[in-house]
Amino acid sequence: MSIFINSASKIIVQGMTGSEGTKHTRRMLASGSKVVGGVTPGKGGQSVDIDGTSLPVFNTVAEAMTATGANVSVVFVPPKFAKAAVIDAIDAKMPLVVVITEGIPVHDSAFFYAYSLQKGTTQIIGPNCPGLISPEQSNVGIIPADITKRGPIGLVSKSGTLTYQMMYELRDIGFSTAVGIGGDPVIGTTHIDCLRAFQDDPETTAIVMIGEIGGDAEERAAAFISEYVTKPVVGYVAGFTAPEGKTMGHAGAIVSGSSGTAQAKKDALEAAGVKVGQTPSETAQLMRDILGR
């Protein structure tokens, strides 16, 4: 088991003919993911050869789904075209759309997220995220596939870099699925969505949740954990030393007054029974203690 993706996932790459799309399609294929085609408007009917694998290119997501049976799309499209790309996927009723693109205007993200809720058939992960991986099954996005293995830990993180670090720190134990949800102010899949899925996944026995300053997502996640999650959860909140009022890395990582501070998030999580580390390495050790590893 895993959440959101598995070995049967069929992936199309929106923007596959661009440099980033081609590079990461190659990486996904090398890790064993089933990439079945790409979408670039105006280039339908062409094909792209990647290390001996010929992948068809389609003009629309609907055409790609009809021809390949794809059920996951990953978006490597420049920011100004990303809104149209995601809407194309939603209109095609693509079940899962993973938006890697960074720098999408917030009003564009808010529009396509609201549109996905209105249509009710598409789950969005991201934008501005590294994607997700179920080790040894499927890898959708830019997460390195060779830094960990399959195992019992579920990971949900706002930060791409900290996703990789935590996967590496606990590589000897392994992960069922690691999900990078992205750090923009408006994102699709949330901490709570992942926590719910991990709680329901019989293969996941413990959960790592990585948050960061800004907003109240971690506080809401803490309330959800307190009420619904019975599996052990450890957490880390990035940004304890961030100065007030300064955006740090992610567009959503900004502290305003007492709202959104790392300490407030840590307090909320600990009140819900989550053990919170002061550093990523300490957080990994907390997980080892829980699993007896």
N, C-alpha and C positions, 0 to 999 in steps of 0.2 A: 504494500500500500504506500501511498504518498498523497500529497494534496495538490490539486489543480492540474498536474501533468504526470505522465507515467510513460512506460516504454512503448505504449501504443499511440502516443501523441504524434500527430502529423502537422508539421510546422511549415508555414509559408513566411517569407521574409519580404515585408514591404520596404522597398528601397534596396533590394538585393543587388541591383546593377551599379549602385554607388560604391565608393571605396570602402566606407565603413560597413555597408551591408555585405559586400563580398568578403571582406576580412573576417567578419564574425560568422558569416555562413560557413566559411571554411573551418573555423574553430568549433562550431556546433556539430558539423558533420564529423570532425575528427574525434569528438567526444562520444559519438554514437547516436546523436539525436537524429530523428527521422525528418530531415528537411526535404520537402517534396516540391518546392517551387518558389517563385518570387512574383512580386507585383510591382511594376513600374508603368504608370499610364503612358501610352504611346509606344511602348516597346513590346506589346503583346505579340506572341508568335515567335519571338527570339528565344534563344536558350543561352545559359551560362555554364561553361565547363569549369568545375572546381575540383582540382586534383583527380580528374578522371570521372567525376560524377556530372552528368549533364542534367541541368535543372531548367525546366520550362519557365518562361516569363509570361505573365498575363497582364492585361490592362486594368482589371478590376479584381477585388477580392472575391466577388461572387463567381466570376469565371474560374478563378483558381480553386475555389471550394468545390465547384461542380466537377472540375477535371481531376482533382487530386484527392478529394475527401478530407482536406485539411480541417483541423479543429482548433488550431492555435495560430495566431499571427504575431510576429514580432516586428516592431516598427523602428527602422533605421532611416528616418526621413528628416531632412532639415527642418528647423523650427517653423518656418513660414508655410510649409506644406503639410505639417503634421496633423493639423485639425482636419483637413480634407481626407487624409489617409485614414485616420481613426473613424471618421464618419462613414467612409466607404466600407470599412470592416463591420461597423455596427449595422449599416443597411443590409449587409450580406448575412447578418445574424451569426457572425463568427462568435463562438462561445467564449474564447479567451483572447484578449488583445494585450500584448506586453509592449508598453511604450518606453523605449530606451532613451529617446531624444531628450537632450537637456536644452533649456532656454526657450521652451514653448511659452508664449504669453499666457499669463494666468487666465485671462478672459477666454482664450481658446480652450484651455484645459477645462475650465468651468463649463463651457458650452458642451464639449463632447462628453464630459462626465454626466451632466444633466441629461443629455440626449440618450446616453446608454441606459440611464435609469428609466427614462420615458419608454424606451423600446422594450426593456426588460429581458433581453436575450444575450447580452454581452457583458462579461466581467472584464474590467480594465485593471491592469497592474501598471503602476507608474502614473505620470511620466517622470523623467529624470531618475531612472532606476537602473540597477544592473540586471534585472530580470530575476529568474528563479531556476533552481536546479534540483532535481531528484537524482542524486549520484547513481551512476551506473544504469540509469533509465533514460533520462532526458535532460537537456540543458537548453534553456531558452533565454538568450541575451548574451551578456558579456562576462559572466562569472567563470573564473578558471575552473576547469573540470578535473584537474589533476592535483588539487590541494587537499582533498578529503576522500572519504569513501562512504558507502551506504551504511546507515546505522540508525539508532533509535531517537536521535535528537531532532526536534523541529526548531527552525530558526526564522525569526521575522525581524527585519532591521530597516531603519530609515537610511542608514549609511551603507553605500557600496563597499568602501574600503574596510569598514568594520565588519561587514559580512564576511569578506575574505579572511580577515584576521581571525575571527571566531571559528570559521571552518577549519583554518589551519591549526589553531590552538587545540582543537578537539578532534583532529584528523584521525587519531588512533581509535576513537569511539565511532564517529561517523554520524551522518544525518539522513533523516527520511526525506525532508525537503528543506531547502533554504530559500527564503523569499526576501528580495530587496524591494521594499514598497515605494522607495523614493522619498525625497526630502522637500518637494515643492509644497506650497500652501494648499493646493488642491490636488489630491490624488484619488485614484479609484479604490483599490483594495487597501484596507486599513489594518492596523495591528489587530483589531477586534475580529475582522474577517478571518485572519490567519489563525488567531487563537482558537476561534470556534472550529475551524477545519482541523487543527492539530488535536483538539480535544476529542473530536469524532474519529480520528485516524487511529486504528488499533496498533499500527506499527510504531507510532510516536509515543514514547514513554515519558519524555521530559522536554521542556521548551525553554529556549533562550530568546529573550526579547530585547532588542537594542533600540533605544530612542535617542532623542537629542533635544536640546533646548528649543523653545518656541511652541506656541499653540498649547492645546490641552489633550492631545491624542493619547499621551501616556497616562494621564489621570483618568481618562475615560476607559482606557484599557485596564487600568487597575480596578475600577469598579466592576468591569465585566469579569475579570479574573476572580474577584471576591465572590461573585454570585454564581458563576457557571463553570469555572475551570477547576477540575479536581487533580490534574496532573501537576507535578512540581514545576515551577517557573523561576528562572533566574533572570536578572535584568542588568542592563548597563545604560546609563544616560550620559551621552557625550555633551560636554560644554560647561563643566563646573567652573572653569576659569574664564568663561566668555564675559566680556564687558557688556553692561546693560545698553540696549539700544543699537547694538552693532550686529548686522547680519553676518553670520559665520558660515561660509561655505554654501549651504543650501538656502534657497530663497525663503523657506519657512522657518529657518533657525534664527529667530530674532526674539530677544527678551524685551518685554514691555512692562516696566514696574515690577511687581511681584509675580506677574503672570508668566508662566512658561519657563521658570528657572529650573535648573537641574535639581536643585535641592527640593523644590516643591514636588517634582516628579518622583524623586527618590522616596520622599516621605509617603506619597500616595501609594506607590508600589509596595513599600514595606508594610504599610497598614493593611494591604491586601494579602500579606503573607509571602510576598516575593522577596527573595534574597537578592540584594543589589550590590554589585561590585563597584569599587572605586576606580578600577582600571579594567580593560578588556581581559587581561591575564588573570586578574583576581576573579572576574566573573566566570571565566573558564574553569578555574579551580573550584568555585562553588558548585558548578555542574558536576565536576568529577566527584566531589564529596557526596552529592546526592546519589549518583550512580554507583558509588563505591569503586571508582576507577582512578 
